[in-house]
Amino acid sequence: MSQEEALRRPWKEGPEGSGGGAAGWLALSDDDLLFRIEALGPQHDSDAVLMEVVRSERHFFIRQEAAKRIRNSELLKGHSSDRHIGQILVRVMNRAEDVAYLERLVVESRHIEVRKAAEAQLRRVLAAAEKRG
């Protein structure tokens, strides 16, 4: 088992933590939580609860799916050092105002997946700006 595999969070059949400390969506099993996340419509108002999932110790796939549903991408910027969340974050950045942040991620991210995703998104944003300008 590689060091990366050893650090992965296991899929959980039951709620996060033990002793009933979790509340709300985090009290759900991973399967139920994933169902709840995927059931959100495009105009949901659940960014706050989704951010709880992103900040949680849940399996990376659950946190990544929650990040994909966040409507306000600014909320994810504090989590760019998490390679799974960072990849999602850069994919939703498409405004000229995002260029500086993407450039910083290309230079500073320690995760190759985030750097590569940021580089690709930066090319898209710059190409779109060039077409408009």
Summary of the structure (lengths in Angstrom):
residues: 133
radius of gyration: 16.4
end to end distance: 50.7
largest distance: 57.7
contacts: 351
relative contact order: 0.10
helix: 65%
strand: 0%
